[in-house]
């Protein structure tokens, strides 16, 4: 996707549990724009999470997180790496900790487990030069810039439930919502 494409992102579909038979949010978003959006699961692991994840989950130093690593494709071409982290104490023994796609996606499974995502997660966006592994996975030349979007999602009860770190090759445009004061 070029940076000239007018594609306005909206996090809400990614925070909304899917109904039975409904396509995942990425496939739906791409289809609306006349594209084919798919993803490939690269790994599901229990890891020592990065400090930003550990801090958000308020984890003790010995606690682990489960990460689901995915390659996001647009018309068969890689456009994003997405790593979604969950506290291991929540994910163990569930489909979150198993290799394989989750019908309806992780947000649907989490909702069934009682973790309904809040409407307004915190999103942090930064830019950096792609690492060699990012270049390999995303088909980038060395020295290429990437956007890193980190989404911190709490449940409607305030419990931290997911951190997603998305490394993107595409242009982002956001529409902000005004909240009542």
C-alpha positions as CSV (number, residue, x, y, z in Angstrom):
1,X,0.0,0.0,0.0
2,X,1.4,3.4,-0.9
3,X,1.3,6.4,1.4
4,X,-0.9,8.1,-1.1
5,X,-3.8,5.7,-0.4
6,X,-6.7,7.4,1.5
7,X,-7.3,4.7,4.1
8,X,-8.6,6.1,7.4
9,X,-8.1,3.6,10.2
10,X,-10.6,2.9,12.9
11,X,-9.8,0.7,15.9
12,X,-13.4,-0.1,16.8
13,X,-13.9,-3.1,14.5
14,X,-10.8,-4.7,16.0
15,X,-12.3,-4.2,19.5
16,X,-15.7,-5.5,18.6
17,X,-16.4,-9.3,19.1
18,X,-17.5,-10.9,15.8
19,X,-20.9,-12.6,15.3
20,X,-21.1,-16.1,14.2
21,X,-20.1,-16.4,10.5
22,X,-18.8,-12.8,10.4
23,X,-15.4,-12.2,8.8
24,X,-12.5,-11.0,10.9
25,X,-12.0,-7.2,11.1
26,X,-9.0,-7.1,8.8
27,X,-10.6,-9.1,6.0
28,X,-13.7,-6.9,6.3
29,X,-11.8,-3.7,6.3
30,X,-9.7,-4.7,3.2
31,X,-12.8,-5.9,1.3
32,X,-14.6,-2.6,1.8
33,X,-11.7,-1.0,0.0
34,X,-11.7,-3.6,-2.8
35,X,-8.7,-5.6,-1.5
36,X,-8.1,-9.0,0.1
37,X,-6.9,-9.0,3.6
38,X,-5.5,-12.1,5.2
39,X,-3.1,-13.0,7.9
40,X,-0.6,-15.8,8.7
41,X,0.0,-17.0,12.2
42,X,3.8,-17.1,12.7
43,X,4.0,-18.2,16.3
44,X,2.2,-18.6,19.7
45,X,4.7,-18.5,22.6
46,X,4.9,-18.0,26.3
47,X,7.5,-15.3,26.8
48,X,9.1,-12.8,29.1
49,X,7.3,-9.7,27.7
50,X,8.9,-6.4,26.8
51,X,8.8,-3.9,29.7
52,X,6.0,-1.8,28.2
53,X,3.8,-4.9,28.2
54,X,4.9,-6.1,31.7
55,X,4.2,-2.6,33.1
56,X,0.7,-2.3,31.5
57,X,-0.3,-5.8,32.8
58,X,1.2,-4.9,36.2
59,X,3.1,-8.3,36.1
60,X,5.6,-9.5,38.6
61,X,9.1,-10.0,37.2
62,X,8.7,-13.8,37.0
63,X,5.3,-13.7,35.3
64,X,5.0,-14.6,31.6
65,X,2.8,-13.4,28.8
66,X,1.5,-15.3,25.8
67,X,2.2,-13.7,22.5
68,X,0.4,-14.4,19.2
69,X,2.7,-13.3,16.3
70,X,1.0,-12.7,12.9
71,X,2.0,-11.5,9.4
72,X,-0.7,-9.3,8.0
73,X,-1.2,-9.4,4.2
74,X,-2.9,-7.1,1.8
75,X,-3.6,-8.8,-1.6
76,X,-1.0,-11.4,-0.7
77,X,1.7,-8.8,0.1
78,X,3.0,-8.3,3.7
79,X,2.1,-4.9,5.1
80,X,2.3,-5.5,8.9
81,X,3.7,-7.6,11.7
82,X,1.2,-7.9,14.6
83,X,2.2,-9.2,18.0
84,X,-0.6,-9.5,20.5
85,X,0.2,-10.1,24.2
86,X,-2.0,-11.5,26.9
87,X,-1.1,-12.3,30.6
88,X,-0.3,-16.0,30.7
89,X,-2.5,-16.3,33.8
90,X,-5.5,-15.4,31.5
91,X,-4.3,-17.1,28.3
92,X,-3.1,-20.5,29.6
93,X,-5.5,-23.3,28.8
94,X,-7.4,-21.3,26.2
95,X,-7.2,-20.9,22.4
96,X,-5.1,-17.8,23.0
97,X,-2.2,-20.1,24.0
98,X,-2.7,-22.6,21.2
99,X,-1.3,-22.4,17.6
100,X,-4.1,-21.9,15.1
101,X,-6.6,-19.3,14.1
102,X,-9.3,-18.4,16.7
103,X,-12.8,-18.3,15.2
104,X,-14.0,-14.7,15.5
105,X,-10.5,-13.6,16.6
106,X,-9.0,-13.1,20.0
107,X,-11.4,-10.2,20.9
108,X,-14.4,-12.6,20.4
109,X,-12.7,-15.3,22.6
110,X,-11.8,-12.7,25.3
111,X,-15.4,-11.4,25.3
112,X,-16.7,-15.0,25.8
113,X,-14.2,-15.2,28.8
114,X,-15.7,-12.0,30.3
115,X,-13.1,-9.5,29.0
116,X,-15.2,-7.0,27.1
117,X,-12.8,-4.4,25.5
118,X,-13.2,-0.7,26.4
119,X,-14.3,1.7,23.7
120,X,-11.2,3.9,23.8
121,X,-7.9,2.1,24.1
122,X,-4.7,4.0,24.4
123,X,-2.7,3.9,21.1
124,X,0.9,5.0,20.9
125,X,2.4,5.6,17.5
126,X,6.2,5.9,16.7
127,X,8.4,5.6,13.7
128,X,11.7,3.9,13.4
129,X,14.1,2.3,10.9
130,X,13.1,-1.3,10.2
131,X,15.2,-3.9,11.9
132,X,16.8,-6.6,9.7
133,X,14.1,-9.1,10.8
134,X,11.3,-6.5,9.9
135,X,13.0,-6.0,6.5
136,X,13.0,-9.8,5.9
137,X,9.4,-10.4,7.0
138,X,7.9,-7.3,5.3
139,X,10.1,-7.3,2.1
140,X,11.6,-3.9,2.9
141,X,15.0,-2.5,1.9
142,X,17.5,-1.8,4.6
143,X,17.0,1.7,6.0
144,X,13.2,1.7,5.3
145,X,11.0,3.4,7.9
146,X,8.2,1.6,9.7
147,X,5.4,2.8,12.0
148,X,5.0,1.1,15.3
149,X,1.5,1.3,16.7
150,X,1.1,-0.1,20.2
151,X,-2.5,-0.5,21.4
152,X,-3.2,-0.9,25.1
153,X,-6.6,-2.3,25.8
154,X,-8.4,-2.7,29.1
155,X,-11.7,-4.4,29.7
156,X,-14.8,-2.4,30.6
157,X,-14.0,-3.3,34.2
158,X,-10.6,-1.7,33.9
159,X,-8.5,-4.9,33.8
160,X,-5.6,-4.8,31.3
161,X,-6.4,-7.5,28.7
162,X,-4.3,-7.1,25.6
163,X,-1.3,-5.2,24.2
164,X,-0.9,-5.3,20.4
165,X,2.3,-4.1,18.8
166,X,1.9,-3.6,15.1
167,X,4.9,-2.8,12.8
168,X,3.5,-1.3,9.7
169,X,4.7,-0.4,6.2
170,X,1.7,1.7,5.4
171,X,0.5,5.3,5.9
172,X,-1.9,5.8,8.8
173,X,-4.7,8.4,9.0
174,X,-6.9,8.7,12.0
175,X,-10.2,10.3,12.7
176,X,-10.5,11.5,16.3
177,X,-13.8,11.3,18.2
178,X,-14.9,14.2,20.4
179,X,-15.9,13.1,23.9
180,X,-18.5,15.1,25.9
181,X,-16.9,17.2,28.6
